[in-house]
Amino acid sequence: MQSILKTILSLAAAGTMMVSAPLDEAAPQHDMDGPVFLANRQWKVSRYYIPENMRQAQVQGQVRTLREEAATALEEMYAACKEEKNITLTSISGYRSYATQRAIYNRKLDRVGSKAKADEYVARPGASEHQLGLAMDVSQKGKSNLSASFAKQGGGKWVAENCWRFGFIIRYQKGWEDITGYEYEPWHVRYVGKEVAAAIHKNEMPLETFLLLLREEKLMDIMIVEE
């Protein structure tokens, strides 16, 4: 028991939990092909990573490419919004490669003149969830500009209240900036699967906090089983 505890603590201190199947379960944020891989300013996506099983979601909009499971969930969510509220949601930006994100960041950097300022608005290459093929910037038909005003629109309100039903979360909520590292983005939805989305929605917590609590719970289970 004591040796197992030392191993767990040393791995946690090193910031990696990728050494055995039970520990992998405690750290799904490290599984780049999984639905809850953590991509933010601290945890980066490899520049070489390209998701498998991607396709264009059959919805209105611009960049509609997502992983298969996220694309299917997006189609279901858009259809439900149309049926329940008669509002047509549209896609603005789904999958972006590392190179595309780098170009977007560099354009913003050229406009604002400093990395600190650019970082307030745009993720650096490798730090964007869009590279995972699990994130979509959503808008309402006729209102294509991405802004905080989406939260006050009928489509934005419906998405905030219902996206969890389809496995999505509003990733960057107001008041979470110090944890997520990003400003409020009511238009940015991230697919995490229905079970995780429901838990995050119910407990009103960022993905970072959910994963930390999940790790603690799984580590306790490992310790109890081994004991």
N, C-alpha and C positions, 0 to 999 in steps of 0.2 A: 504494500500500500504506500509506504513512504517513498519508495523509488519511483512509483507511478506518478505520485504527486509532484516530485521533483522534475520528472520529465515534462509533465503538463505545464508547470510553471516556467521552465526554461524555454519551451516552445512558444508559449504565449509571449514571453519577453522578447523573443527573437522575431515575433510578428508573423510566424508561419505555423500552420497546423497540418501540413501535408505529408505525414509520415505513415499513417495507417488508416484502414477503413473507418474505425470508430472515430478517429480524430478528424478525418475528412468530413464526417457527418456534422461535427461540431464547428466546422469552418467552411460552409458552402460558398462563402464569399470569395474563396480562392478558386472555385471551379469556373473557369472562363466560359465553358460551354453550358453551364447551368443557368437557371432563371434568376438567381439572386447574386450573381457575381457583383462584387462591389467595385464600382468605378467612380472615383472622385479625385480630388486634388492630391490625395495621398496614395490611393491605390490606382495604379495605371494599367491600361490595356496594352499589350505588346503591339509595337508598330507593325508586326507581321500578322497579327490576328485578323482573320476573315471568317465570319460565322458560316457554318454549313446550313443547308436546307433553308435558304432564303427564297422568297418569292414576292411578287407585287400583291399587296392587298387589293381586293376588288372593291375599292371605295373611291369617292371623288377626291381629287387633290393632286399634289405635285409628286414629291419623292415618297413613294408608297411601299418601298421594299422593307421587309422585316423578316425575321425568322418565321418559319412555318407556323409554330404555335402562337406567336404574337400576332401574325397576320390574320389568322383565323379568329382570334379573340377580338381584334380590332374590327373586323367585319361584323361580328355579332354585336359589338357595342354600338357601332354606327347604326346598324339596323334597328336596334332597340330604341335608340334616341329618336329615330325617325318615327317609329311606331308609337312610342309613348308621348312624345312632345311635338311631333311633326317638325322637327328641326334636323336639317342636314349638316352633319359634321364633315369636315374636309381635312385631309392630311396636308401638312406643310413640309415636314422634313422627317424622314425615317432613318434608314441606315446611311451612315457616312463612313467612308474609309479613313484611315489615319491621315492619308495625304490630303483628303478633302477638308478634314478638321484643321489641319495645319494651315491650309490656304485661308480658311475662314478666320482663324486666329490672327494670322499675319495681316489680313486686310483690316481687321479691327485695330490691331496694334498700330498700323500706319495712320489710321484715322485719329486715334486718341493720343498717341505719342508716348505712352508708357505702359510697361507690362502690368503694373499695379492696377491701372485703370482698365486695361483690356481684360484682365482677369475677373473683373466685376461682372462682365457681360458674356464672355465667351470662354469655354473650356479649352485648355491647351490640348494639343494632340496627344492622345493616349488617356486623357482624363474625361472623355465624353462617353456617356452611355449610348450615344447613337452608334458608336463603332461596334457595340454588342449586337445590334440588330433587334433590340428589345424596346427601344424608345421611339416615341412619335410626338412631334409637335402638332397639336390639334387646333383647328380653328372652326368657325361656323361659316357656312356658306354666305358669301357676300361681305364677310369681315375677315379678310385674309391676313391682316397685320397682327403679328404676335405682340401682345401687350397685356399688362395686368388687367385691362378692361375686359378681357375674356371672362374673368371670374364673375362679372356682373351681367354677362349676356345669358340668354336662356340656355344655350348649348354649354357654356362654361359651368353654369350652376348644376346642370344635369350631370355633366362629367364628374364634377367634384363629389356629387352625392352618390353616383352609381358606378363609376369606373371599376371599383373593387369587385363588383359582381362578375366582371369578365376577366379578372386577374391583373388589373392595372392599378397603379397608385399615382397620385399627384406627387411627384418625387421631391419637388422643391417648394415646400409650403412656407407661408409667412410665419416668421418667428423661429424657423429652423436654420437660418443662415449660418449661424456659428457652428452647427453640426454638419450640415451638408456641404458648406463652403460655397454655396451659390445663392444668388438672389431669388426672390419669389418668382416662380414661373408657373402660373395656373394652367398653362397650355401644354406643359411637358408631362406626358404620361409614360410610365415605365412598366413593362410587363414583368411580373414576379410570380405568376401563378395564382390561382384562386384562393388557396389556403393561406398563403402569406399575405396576399392583398387584403383578405378579410381580417386577419389579425392586426395588420398595420392600421387599417381603417377604424377598427373597433377601439384600439388603444391610442390612436392619434399620435404616432411616433414615427420618426424618420427611419429609413431602412438601416442606417448605421446603428441606431439604438436597438432595433429589432434583432439584428445579427449579433450584437453584443450580448443581449439577453439569451438568445438562442445558444450561443457558445457556452455561456455559463450553465445553462440547463443541461446541455449535452455533456459537458465535462463532469458535472455532478453525477449524471447517469453512468458515465464510464467509471468514475471512482467507486460508486456503489456496487456496480457489477463486479469490478475487479476485487474489491474488498471481500 
